[in-house]
Amino acid sequence: PPRILTLEEPVLHLEHCIAFAVHGNPAPTLHWLHNGQVLRETEIIHMEFYQQGEVSEGCLLFNKPTHYNNGNYTIVATNQLGSANQTIKGHFLEKPFPAGQGGAVFPIQTLKFLCLDSKAFSFQVSIAVGLAAFACVLLVVLFIMINKYGRRSKFGMKG
């Protein structure tokens, strides 16, 4: 039956890696659980391993994991003779806004300020665009007037 030789906590190389080594003959099939639920492989989380004789070595790789990826990771190895599993805790990031003793980290007034109303925001953007367009038109008119009237001498002398 399969036997899990090693299962290590996540380490950051190019990607975060939960390294493992599994022994079994015949070669076991491997799958992972995250907090007791079957872990589906995606572009962000995938397993890479190679078989060397009766030992499968590899990593469960995480590409830029967040606090949602924190939890217990269980490797399950199964072949015709039995199965084995082992669990390890994976901790990647803290929650961005943890609740303090008094409730939220930010007061409600600050949160209301941070959450802009979409109508107010679009109005502010239209005002900024209008002012920028007015400034551009004003600069073009000034440039034309300086070129047209700025070349004449006030005293009629030729330069």
C-alpha positions as CSV (number, residue, x, y, z in Angstrom):
1,P,0.0,0.0,0.0
2,P,1.1,3.6,-0.4
3,R,3.0,5.4,2.3
4,I,3.6,9.1,2.6
5,L,7.3,9.7,3.2
6,T,7.4,13.5,3.5
7,L,4.9,16.4,3.5
8,E,6.4,19.8,4.2
9,E,4.9,23.2,5.0
10,P,4.6,25.7,2.1
11,V,7.9,27.3,1.1
12,L,8.3,30.1,-1.4
13,H,10.6,29.4,-4.3
14,L,9.4,30.8,-7.7
15,E,5.9,29.7,-6.5
16,H,4.8,28.6,-3.1
17,C,5.4,24.8,-2.8
18,I,4.0,22.1,-0.5
19,A,6.7,19.4,-1.1
20,F,5.8,15.7,-0.8
21,A,7.2,12.3,-1.4
22,V,5.0,9.1,-1.6
23,H,6.1,5.5,-1.9
24,G,3.9,2.8,-3.4
25,N,4.0,-0.3,-5.6
26,P,2.0,-0.1,-7.8
27,A,2.3,3.6,-8.2
28,P,-0.5,5.4,-6.3
29,T,-2.8,8.0,-7.7
30,L,-2.6,11.3,-5.9
31,H,-5.2,13.9,-5.1
32,W,-5.5,16.8,-2.7
33,L,-8.1,18.0,-0.2
34,H,-8.4,21.6,1.0
35,N,-10.2,21.8,4.4
36,G,-11.8,18.4,3.7
37,Q,-13.0,19.4,0.2
38,V,-11.6,18.0,-3.0
39,L,-9.1,20.5,-4.4
40,R,-9.5,21.2,-8.1
41,E,-6.4,22.1,-10.0
42,T,-6.4,25.5,-11.7
43,E,-3.8,27.9,-13.2
44,I,-3.2,29.2,-9.7
45,I,-3.0,25.8,-7.9
46,H,-1.6,22.8,-9.6
47,M,0.5,19.7,-8.7
48,E,3.7,18.7,-10.4
49,F,5.5,15.5,-9.6
50,Y,7.8,12.9,-11.1
51,Q,8.0,9.1,-10.6
52,Q,11.3,7.7,-9.7
53,G,11.0,3.9,-9.2
54,E,8.4,3.4,-6.5
55,V,8.7,6.9,-5.1
56,S,6.6,9.9,-6.4
57,E,8.1,13.3,-5.5
58,G,6.7,16.7,-6.2
59,C,5.0,19.9,-5.1
60,L,1.6,21.3,-4.9
61,L,2.3,24.7,-6.4
62,F,0.5,28.0,-5.6
63,N,0.9,31.0,-7.9
64,K,0.5,34.1,-5.7
65,P,-1.8,32.6,-3.1
66,T,-4.0,34.8,-0.8
67,H,-5.7,34.4,2.6
68,Y,-8.4,32.4,0.8
69,N,-5.8,29.6,0.3
70,N,-5.0,29.3,4.0
71,G,-6.1,26.1,5.6
72,N,-5.4,22.4,5.9
73,Y,-4.1,20.5,2.9
74,T,-4.4,16.7,2.8
75,I,-2.6,14.5,0.3
76,V,-4.4,11.3,-0.5
77,A,-2.4,8.5,-2.2
78,T,-4.4,5.4,-3.4
79,N,-3.5,2.2,-5.2
80,Q,-5.1,-1.3,-5.4
81,L,-3.5,-2.3,-2.1
82,G,-4.9,0.6,0.0
83,S,-4.6,4.3,0.7
84,A,-2.8,6.8,2.9
85,N,-3.3,10.4,3.7
86,Q,-1.5,13.1,5.6
87,T,-2.5,16.7,6.4
88,I,-0.5,19.9,6.8
89,K,-1.5,23.4,7.6
90,G,-0.8,26.0,4.8
91,H,-0.7,29.6,5.8
92,F,0.1,32.2,3.1
93,L,-1.3,35.6,4.0
94,E,-3.2,37.3,6.8
95,K,-6.7,38.6,6.2
96,P,-6.4,42.2,4.8
97,F,-8.8,43.7,7.4
98,P,-8.9,41.6,10.5
99,A,-11.6,42.5,13.1
100,G,-10.2,44.1,16.2
101,Q,-11.5,44.0,19.7
102,G,-13.9,46.8,19.1
103,G,-15.2,45.4,15.8
104,A,-14.0,46.8,12.5
105,V,-10.5,48.3,12.1
106,F,-11.8,51.4,10.4
107,P,-14.6,53.6,11.7
108,I,-17.8,53.7,9.7
109,Q,-17.2,57.3,8.6
110,T,-13.9,56.3,7.1
111,L,-15.5,53.4,5.2
112,K,-18.3,55.7,3.9
113,F,-15.6,58.1,2.7
114,L,-13.7,55.3,1.0
115,C,-16.7,53.9,-0.8
116,L,-17.5,56.5,-3.5
117,D,-20.9,56.8,-5.0
118,S,-20.6,55.9,-8.7
119,K,-22.7,58.9,-9.8
120,A,-20.6,61.3,-7.7
121,F,-17.4,59.7,-9.1
122,S,-18.6,60.0,-12.8
123,F,-19.6,63.7,-12.1
124,Q,-16.1,64.4,-10.8
125,V,-14.5,62.7,-13.8
126,S,-16.6,64.8,-16.2
127,I,-15.7,68.0,-14.4
128,A,-12.0,67.1,-14.6
129,V,-12.2,66.3,-18.3
130,G,-14.2,69.5,-19.0
131,L,-11.5,71.6,-17.2
132,A,-8.7,69.9,-19.1
133,A,-10.4,70.5,-22.4
134,F,-11.0,74.2,-21.6
135,A,-7.4,74.6,-20.6
136,C,-6.2,73.0,-23.9
137,V,-8.5,75.3,-26.0
138,L,-7.3,78.3,-24.1
139,L,-3.6,77.4,-24.7
140,V,-4.2,76.9,-28.4
141,V,-6.0,80.3,-28.7
142,L,-3.1,82.1,-26.8
143,F,-0.5,80.4,-29.0
144,I,-2.3,81.5,-32.2
145,M,-2.7,85.1,-30.9
146,I,1.0,85.3,-29.9
147,N,2.1,84.1,-33.3
148,K,-0.3,86.4,-35.2
149,Y,0.2,89.6,-33.2
150,G,3.5,89.1,-31.5
151,R,5.7,89.5,-34.5
152,R,4.8,93.2,-35.3
153,S,7.0,95.8,-33.8
154,K,5.2,98.5,-31.8
155,F,7.3,101.3,-33.3
156,G,7.3,100.3,-36.9
157,M,11.0,99.4,-37.0
158,K,12.2,96.5,-39.1
159,G,14.4,94.0,-37.2
